[in-house]
Amino acid sequence: MSAGGGNEIHASFRGAVGRFDLDVAFQAPSSGVTALFGPSGCGKTTVLRCLAGLHRMAQGTCIVGGEVWQDESRFTPAHKRPIGYVFQEASLFQHLSVRRNLLYGARASATREGAGAIAFGEVVDLLGLAALLDRAPEKLSGGERQRVAIGRALLSQPRVLLMDEPLSALDRNTKDEILPFLERLHATLSLPVIYISHDLGEVERLADTLVLMEQGRVIASGRFVDLQRDLSLPLIAARDASARLEAVVRAYDPAYGLLSLDVDGGRMIAHGKAAAAGSRQFLRVRATDVSLTRQAPQATSILNILAARILASQAHGHDMNVVLGLGPEGEGARIVARITRKSWDDLGLSDGLGVLAQVKSVSAFAFGQANP
Amino acid sequence: MSFLPPDTWTAVRLTVELAAITTFILLIVGTPLAWWLARTNVWWKEGVATVVALPIVLPPTVLGFYLLVALGPQGPGGQLASLWGARTMAFTFEGLVIGSVIYSMPFVVQPIRNAFEAMGERPLEVAATLRASPLRAFWTVAVPLARPGFLTGAVLGFAHTVGEFGVVLMIGGNIPGQTKVLSVAIYDYVETSQWREASILAGGMVIFAFTVILAMTLIEKRVARVGA
């Protein structure tokens, strides 16, 4: 099996876990975030534990960067795999200070020091840990603990970073405090990250690649932006289904706090922080914020009205999920609209038809090197 | 010291020696046993745990009887003793150490096992994902986290050995300087109506027990604060 460059991951695991059978196979590229996404109890954590060598599935293959960690005859134990693992709960060593927690794995991997090594100071800066170094883990907030856990994993100089719902044990505010750190991580580091989540919002902000799981099976895997718009998959039917778009900033209007951005096939205005012209941003367009019309409205509060073409559609209950290509011919980026079936019928919409997509609200966020 | 006969001081020294050696051996033997009991999944482990716990329930005389047989000329202890030309290990200090180790074993193993179990799998898994070998994880994570268990085990093991009476009487007898320990000395004083000596020793034991437990508790609190 050719491993490609860097740390490409090829994994397949099969066997019984508790009450169900796990049977998964997937690949993850050698950089960027691969999200394992699926409902609770679908076997995501087991897959991650298998990758780490914490769990041994009867049948399995795990090859990272061409190195075999598991096959029929071999099994590399966890402590010999160059991984970083961030557990759902921070699981810091209670008897060690933050600094000694951070350095616990650094010691063992000191020999790997060299080009590409992750430096202590760098991690401390990136995760904002400078003020915490001499504290005891029990004196930290939940968010701080999880940041230390992430730093500790990084300082063991992993070739793959495995994260098991690192935000799920945290409340909303703490999550929002940590997500920017993860995004910076994503932008700064070149190692592949396998990220488990059942929160679509998190996945949307972090994932480049998606492995969609259900009851111990992989039902789809590929580029996140593609799966997001795939009518055959459950993502598009989710209540908060949306489309993530790449965009380039044209200008920022501080008076209104709005960014004007170019996307493939149109121009959009979005809420966001000030950003330099020419910089890259990502836009989140929620399916429920997109409405369709066949004629240009006269006067409207909606800022984004884009020419688009209906590429595909599917009824879902009383709603229609509609995949649109931006641009008059639908050749540009794709977004998703959710409208009622009544509107669909009243407007006489059908696949292939040119329409105007009105987008009520678009939010922009900075994002690392998503390399789709 | 003049307020107690000299052979009483011999008994005190002997008792402390016996308890210290026993505790030391128990920490060495008991730690891997506790680790195994806490982490193995074999079905017969609770059988082993029950055997270890037996001395808590058994009358000391019963335990002492079997130990006497085992240490005597016909038992394995006697065969062992024949290696250095002795006939038996009963009524010797070495025999007393062996008996004490068995008698005090549950008081050392149980707290350490509980501490290992309370800690759970997670800290060791974390250590493994940070490239720590199982041995390093044991020394740098499991042992420090189980420290309260070790402390409790050591204190209980020491104290129970100091206080042991029935087993000592059965296998050690009452040889001054060799097997006559404190609890036996107190018994002797009472038998011979030397109430003053008996009450000094008994009172001393109470103060000793109080001091040891209090000191351990305070040290543990302090260590926990500083170590964090």
HADDOCK unambig.tbl for C-alpha pairs under 7 A between the chains (distance, minus, plus):
assign (segid A and resid 78 and name CA) (segid B and resid 128 and name CA) 5.67 0.50 0.50
assign (segid A and resid 78 and name CA) (segid B and resid 129 and name CA) 5.88 0.50 0.50
assign (segid A and resid 79 and name CA) (segid B and resid 128 and name CA) 4.38 0.50 0.50
assign (segid A and resid 79 and name CA) (segid B and resid 129 and name CA) 5.55 0.50 0.50
assign (segid A and resid 79 and name CA) (segid B and resid 130 and name CA) 6.67 0.50 0.50
assign (segid A and resid 79 and name CA) (segid B and resid 131 and name CA) 4.13 0.50 0.50
assign (segid A and resid 79 and name CA) (segid B and resid 132 and name CA) 5.71 0.50 0.50
assign (segid A and resid 79 and name CA) (segid B and resid 133 and name CA) 5.94 0.50 0.50
assign (segid A and resid 80 and name CA) (segid B and resid 131 and name CA) 6.05 0.50 0.50
assign (segid A and resid 83 and name CA) (segid B and resid 129 and name CA) 6.51 0.50 0.50
assign (segid A and resid 84 and name CA) (segid B and resid 129 and name CA) 6.25 0.50 0.50
assign (segid A and resid 84 and name CA) (segid B and resid 130 and name CA) 6.88 0.50 0.50
assign (segid A and resid 85 and name CA) (segid B and resid 129 and name CA) 6.12 0.50 0.50
assign (segid A and resid 91 and name CA) (segid B and resid 123 and name CA) 6.77 0.50 0.50
assign (segid A and resid 93 and name CA) (segid B and resid 123 and name CA) 6.85 0.50 0.50
assign (segid A and resid 95 and name CA) (segid B and resid 144 and name CA) 6.93 0.50 0.50
assign (segid A and resid 95 and name CA) (segid B and resid 145 and name CA) 6.63 0.50 0.50
assign (segid A and resid 95 and name CA) (segid B and resid 227 and name CA) 6.38 0.50 0.50
assign (segid A and resid 95 and name CA) (segid B and resid 228 and name CA) 5.37 0.50 0.50
assign (segid A and resid 96 and name CA) (segid B and resid 228 and name CA) 5.85 0.50 0.50
assign (segid A and resid 97 and name CA) (segid B and resid 228 and name CA) 6.02 0.50 0.50
assign (segid A and resid 105 and name CA) (segid B and resid 130 and name CA) 4.48 0.50 0.50
assign (segid A and resid 105 and name CA) (segid B and resid 131 and name CA) 6.23 0.50 0.50
assign (segid A and resid 108 and name CA) (segid B and resid 131 and name CA) 6.22 0.50 0.50
assign (segid A and resid 108 and name CA) (segid B and resid 132 and name CA) 6.91 0.50 0.50
assign (segid A and resid 136 and name CA) (segid B and resid 228 and name CA) 5.23 0.50 0.50
assign (segid A and resid 153 and name CA) (segid B and resid 130 and name CA) 6.88 0.50 0.50
assign (segid A and resid 156 and name CA) (segid B and resid 130 and name CA) 5.98 0.50 0.50
